[in-house]
């Protein structure tokens, strides 16, 4: 795997990205579809994040980027304060707007719309939530956000605080994995995963193989 280098103070280090899922909200406990709704962390969720911040002290994070959604902003604020590192909200990491699905329990959607549920599970890029945002376009802005981060940080470790389902999408993009079974991750909270970053050119080539060319020409 090829990882980034540059002539900065971290030139002898590979770039690593830690994807951090925000602490719990009331939606997570019920496995409700939160999308880009503004929902604050529960008290238990804030406690989760404080524990996360203690865990992350050993990871030498230099910078934190956050989705502009409320749970991610709260989580990033607690972690950056604990680690004494700068943070920045990044619009490209905004969670998917899931339209009329937002607020529904995943189990209710599966019961009421079984065909759409299966299609989203097996081929989420082919589904657009009613009055919501296509995952095609979420993929494009996530790609652009990751590219901007990797251009700025050629080495060391940075954190990305992102909610579901966009957190799983970010991980799929970074790890060059197929995007599927996003339902399985709804409700995941208060956890993190570290990924070694491949070169931007390789990442773009991989994206172009997976997604239609029209996605990259707009």
BELLINDA-V871331 format. One record per residue. N is the residue number from 1. RES is the residue in three letters. PHI is phi in degrees with one decimal (* if undefined). OMEGA is omega in whole degrees, -180 to 180 (999 if undefined). D_LAST is the distance of its C-alpha to the last C-alpha in Angstrom with 2 decimals. Layout:
[[N,RES,PHI,OMEGA,D_LAST] [N,RES,PHI,OMEGA,D_LAST]]
//
This chain:
[[1,UNK,*,180,29.64] [2,UNK,-91.1,179,28.41] [3,UNK,-123.0,-171,28.00] [4,UNK,-71.6,173,27.22] [5,UNK,-135.0,168,29.96] [6,UNK,-156.6,-175,30.39] [7,UNK,-97.2,179,33.33] [8,UNK,-79.1,180,33.53] [9,UNK,-64.1,-176,36.36] [10,UNK,-109.6,-173,34.77] [11,UNK,-64.2,-180,34.33] [12,UNK,-92.0,-179,36.57] [13,UNK,-112.1,171,34.62] [14,UNK,-78.0,175,31.75] [15,UNK,-85.6,175,28.86] [16,UNK,-123.8,176,29.23] [17,UNK,-117.6,176,27.17] [18,UNK,-103.4,178,29.10] [19,UNK,-89.9,-174,27.21] [20,UNK,-113.2,174,29.41] [21,UNK,-84.3,-178,29.45] [22,UNK,-60.6,174,30.87] [23,UNK,-64.6,-172,34.40] [24,UNK,-72.2,167,35.36] [25,UNK,-114.5,178,34.88] [26,UNK,-62.0,179,36.85] [27,UNK,-66.6,-176,33.93] [28,UNK,-65.4,-177,34.15] [29,UNK,-65.7,180,37.81] [30,UNK,-97.2,-174,37.17] [31,UNK,53.3,175,33.98] [32,UNK,-88.4,180,32.19] [33,UNK,-81.2,-174,28.41] [34,UNK,-92.0,180,27.65] [35,UNK,54.4,-178,23.86] [36,UNK,-103.9,176,23.11] [37,UNK,-65.9,177,26.54] [38,UNK,-87.8,-179,28.68] [39,UNK,-128.3,-178,31.63] [40,UNK,-77.2,175,34.02] [41,UNK,-64.4,170,35.58] [42,UNK,-76.2,177,38.99] [43,UNK,-61.6,176,41.95] [44,UNK,-63.4,178,41.94] [45,UNK,-63.2,177,38.25] [46,UNK,-65.6,175,39.10] [47,UNK,-63.6,176,41.94] [48,UNK,-57.2,-176,39.61] [49,UNK,-67.1,177,37.44] [50,UNK,-61.9,176,40.57] [51,UNK,-67.1,177,41.58] [52,UNK,-57.6,-178,38.14] [53,UNK,-60.6,178,38.44] [54,UNK,-65.3,178,41.85] [55,UNK,-60.7,-173,40.54] [56,UNK,-76.2,178,37.76] [57,UNK,-61.0,-178,40.34] [58,UNK,-86.5,-173,40.94] [59,UNK,-94.5,177,37.30] [60,UNK,55.1,177,37.21] [61,UNK,-70.2,-178,33.87] [62,UNK,-100.3,-175,33.00] [63,UNK,-157.6,179,30.07] [64,UNK,-125.0,173,28.58] [65,UNK,-110.2,-175,25.08] [66,UNK,-132.1,165,24.83] [67,UNK,-59.5,178,22.65] [68,UNK,-79.0,179,23.32] [69,UNK,-74.8,-170,24.97] [70,UNK,-54.7,-179,28.73] [71,UNK,-60.9,179,30.11] [72,UNK,-69.1,179,28.04] [73,UNK,-62.8,178,29.02] [74,UNK,-61.0,-179,32.64] [75,UNK,-63.1,-180,32.60] [76,UNK,-63.0,-179,31.08] [77,UNK,-63.5,-180,33.64] [78,UNK,-65.1,-177,36.56] [79,UNK,-68.1,-178,35.52] [80,UNK,-64.7,178,34.76] [81,UNK,-66.6,-180,38.07] [82,UNK,-67.0,-177,39.98] [83,UNK,-88.6,-179,38.55] [84,UNK,57.5,177,38.56] [85,UNK,-126.3,180,35.07] [86,UNK,-70.4,177,32.29] [87,UNK,-137.8,-180,29.46] [88,UNK,-148.3,174,26.14] [89,UNK,-81.7,-176,23.91] [90,UNK,-128.6,-175,20.27] [91,UNK,-60.0,-179,17.81] [92,UNK,-64.0,179,15.45] [93,UNK,-94.2,180,18.50] [94,UNK,-55.4,180,19.00] [95,UNK,-67.5,-178,20.36] [96,UNK,-60.3,171,18.63] [97,UNK,-75.5,-176,19.50] [98,UNK,-100.8,168,21.50] [99,UNK,53.5,-176,22.42] [100,UNK,-70.3,175,25.79] [101,UNK,-73.9,-174,26.50] [102,UNK,-62.2,-177,27.02] [103,UNK,96.3,179,30.75] [104,UNK,-79.5,171,31.64] [105,UNK,-75.7,179,33.53] [106,UNK,-57.6,-180,31.95] [107,UNK,-63.5,178,35.24] [108,UNK,-69.1,178,35.13] [109,UNK,-64.7,178,31.68] [110,UNK,-62.9,-180,32.94] [111,UNK,-73.4,-174,36.02] [112,UNK,-83.7,-177,34.46] [113,UNK,-134.9,-174,31.39] [114,UNK,-60.0,-179,32.36] [115,UNK,-67.5,179,29.98] [116,UNK,-64.1,179,26.86] [117,UNK,-59.6,180,28.38] [118,UNK,-65.0,-179,28.83] [119,UNK,-63.2,178,25.36] [120,UNK,-63.8,180,23.86] [121,UNK,-66.9,-173,26.39] [122,UNK,-91.7,-176,25.75] [123,UNK,-146.7,-172,22.07] [124,UNK,-63.1,180,20.33] [125,UNK,-68.7,-179,16.76] [126,UNK,-93.9,-175,17.83] [127,UNK,-119.0,172,19.09] [128,UNK,-119.8,178,17.86] [129,UNK,-57.8,-179,20.79] [130,UNK,-58.9,-178,22.02] [131,UNK,62.4,-179,20.64] [132,UNK,-117.3,-173,18.83] [133,UNK,-111.6,178,15.56] [134,UNK,-64.9,178,14.12] [135,UNK,-66.5,174,14.74] [136,UNK,-56.3,-176,11.46] [137,UNK,-75.3,174,9.83] [138,UNK,-61.9,179,13.03] [139,UNK,-60.2,-179,12.72] [140,UNK,-64.4,-178,9.50] [141,UNK,-71.7,174,11.26] [142,UNK,-63.9,177,14.48] [143,UNK,-58.3,-180,13.39] [144,UNK,-63.6,179,12.41] [145,UNK,-64.6,179,15.73] [146,UNK,-62.6,179,17.71] [147,UNK,-60.9,180,16.55] [148,UNK,-65.2,179,17.68] [149,UNK,-68.9,-178,20.89] [150,UNK,-71.2,174,21.71] [151,UNK,-71.1,-178,21.30] [152,UNK,-81.3,-175,23.75] [153,UNK,-116.1,-179,26.13] [154,UNK,-95.4,179,27.28] [155,UNK,-158.8,-179,30.30] [156,UNK,82.6,-176,32.19] [157,UNK,-126.8,175,31.16] [158,UNK,-125.0,178,28.70] [159,UNK,-108.5,175,28.42] [160,UNK,-121.1,179,25.48] [161,UNK,-100.3,-172,26.69] [162,UNK,-143.1,178,24.50] [163,UNK,-89.1,178,25.58] [164,UNK,-83.0,8,25.18] [165,UNK,-89.5,-175,23.16] [166,UNK,-67.2,177,20.65] [167,UNK,-59.8,178,23.45] [168,UNK,-66.4,177,23.74] [169,UNK,-63.8,177,20.02] [170,UNK,-58.8,-180,20.31] [171,UNK,-63.8,178,23.41] [172,UNK,-61.3,180,21.94] [173,UNK,-65.4,-178,19.16] [174,UNK,-67.1,-176,21.86] [175,UNK,-97.6,179,24.34] [176,UNK,57.9,179,22.16] [177,UNK,-106.8,176,23.51] [178,UNK,-66.5,-180,22.47] [179,UNK,-95.3,179,21.28] [180,UNK,-162.6,178,24.03] [181,UNK,55.1,180,26.98] [182,UNK,-66.4,178,25.30] [183,UNK,-58.0,-175,28.09] [184,UNK,-60.7,-173,30.59] [185,UNK,-100.5,177,29.37] [186,UNK,-62.1,-177,29.38] [187,UNK,99.4,175,32.29] [188,UNK,-68.6,-177,32.20] [189,UNK,-157.5,173,33.05] [190,UNK,62.7,179,34.86] [191,UNK,-143.5,-179,34.08] [192,UNK,-145.9,179,32.24] [193,UNK,-144.5,-178,31.17] [194,UNK,-100.9,-179,30.87] [195,UNK,-132.1,170,28.49] [196,UNK,-77.0,-172,28.80] [197,UNK,-94.8,176,25.47] [198,UNK,-86.5,-177,24.44] [199,UNK,-65.1,-179,22.81] [200,UNK,-62.5,180,19.18] [201,UNK,-62.6,179,18.79] [202,UNK,-65.8,179,20.39] [203,UNK,-64.2,180,18.30] [204,UNK,-66.2,178,15.01] [205,UNK,-59.5,-180,16.80] [206,UNK,-64.7,178,17.94] [207,UNK,-60.6,-177,14.59] [208,UNK,-66.3,176,13.35] [209,UNK,-71.9,-173,16.62] [210,UNK,-86.0,-172,16.39] [211,UNK,-118.2,-179,12.94] [212,UNK,-59.0,-180,11.23] [213,UNK,-61.2,-179,9.27] [214,UNK,-61.4,179,6.62] [215,UNK,-64.0,-175,6.11] [216,UNK,-95.6,-178,5.65] [217,UNK,-99.3,-177,3.80] [218,UNK,-94.2,999,0.00]]
//
